[in-house]
Amino acid sequence: MHLYPPKHHQRAIRIVDDILRQDPNNVDALVAHGYLLQHAEKWEEAEVIFSKSAGLIPRDTPKCVRVMEESGWCLSRIKPEPGVHVLKEVLKDLASEERKLDRARCLWRIGKTCWDMGGGPSILS
């Protein structure tokens, strides 16, 4: 869902909401809902959903790291400095060689946020 947002968002949201009514802690449905909100640029709502999801997943799993990155990205859209801080923490978890693509995406997000803030290299430290 996150790579190719559905053409029929309203239908997808209804399906995800139905799942969440039956199981409010269904992580996959929460994450899907977060991606749908992200695509609609509802950053605050998406950040809440991703944060909740991260709390339901064991911290040391790739899925949790990804959800934390999405939470940080959403946060960076509404509160850039705290968002960059979260993304930098996620970047530490993406140090392994097999996570190069994830690391590149996270670095891009950090750079994009810093660029949007109009800051120079000091923001990255």
N, C-alpha and C positions, 0 to 999 in steps of 0.2 A: 504494500500500500504506500510506503514512503517513497519508493522510486518512481512509481507511476500512479499518481493520485487518480482515484476513480472519476470517471466522467459524471457519474450520478452521485454526487456527494450527499444530497439529501436522503437518498435511499440507503446509502452506506451508513449514514449517521443513525437512521431509524433502526437498522439491523444491529449496529453496535450498541445503541441504547437499550434495545430489547435484551441483548445478552447481559448488559450491565444491570438491568432490573432484576434478572434472575441470579446473577452473581456479581455483586459490586466490586469484587476484588479479582476479577478475571483479568490477569495481566495483559494477555494478548489483546483483549477488547479495549482495555484502557489505553494501551499503546496505539492501537488503530485509531481510537478517538482522538488521541493527542496529535497524530499525524494529520487527521482531517482538520482539526482546529488550526494546526500550524499552516496548512495549505491556505486556509481562509484568513491567515494573518491575525488570528485571535490569540496573540502571544501569551497574554496573562492566563487565559483559560487553559491553553496547552501546557504552559509551565506547571500549573497546579496538577494537571493530569499526569505529566511525566514525573513530577516529584513523588506523587502518590505511588506510581508504578515502581519507581526505584526503591521505595521503602518495602515493597512486597517481594523483591527479588534478592537472592543472596548477593552480597556486595562483590564477591570475587568472580562473578560470571561475566562473559562478554555481553550478554543481554543487558545486564545492569549498567555496565560501562556505557553502552549505546544509549540507554534511556537517560542516564545522567548527562551525556553529551547533548541530547535533545532538550533536556531541561535547561542546561546552560545556554544553549543557543536561543531558546525562547526568552530566557532571562536577559540575555545580551540585547535583545531587540527592545526591551522596555527599560532595563537598568544596565547600561553597557559595562560599567566597571565591575559590578558583582558578577555579571555574566562572563566576562573575560576571566575572572578569578576561577569560576567553576570550570570553564573550558580548559584552563591551564592545569587544574587538578586532574581532569579527565585525561589530558595529554600524557601525564605521568603513567597512567594505566595502559597507554597505547604504545609503550616503548618497544615491544617485541617486534621482531622482523616480520612475522606473519600478519601484523596489524598495520602495514604501511598505508593501505588505502584509507583506513579509518583515521590514522594519524594525519594524513594529508587533508582530509575533510575537516578535522578539528583545527588544524593549523590555518586553513583557509578561513574558517569561521572566526578565529581569533583575529586574523589579519583584517577581515572585512569589518569586524566590530571596531577595531582600532582606527581603521580608515574612516569609518562613519563618524567616529568621535573627533576626527580631525587632528589626532595626536601623532606624534613622532615616536621614535624608538623608546623614549622613556616610559611610555604606556605599557610596553611589553615587559618591562622589568618587574 
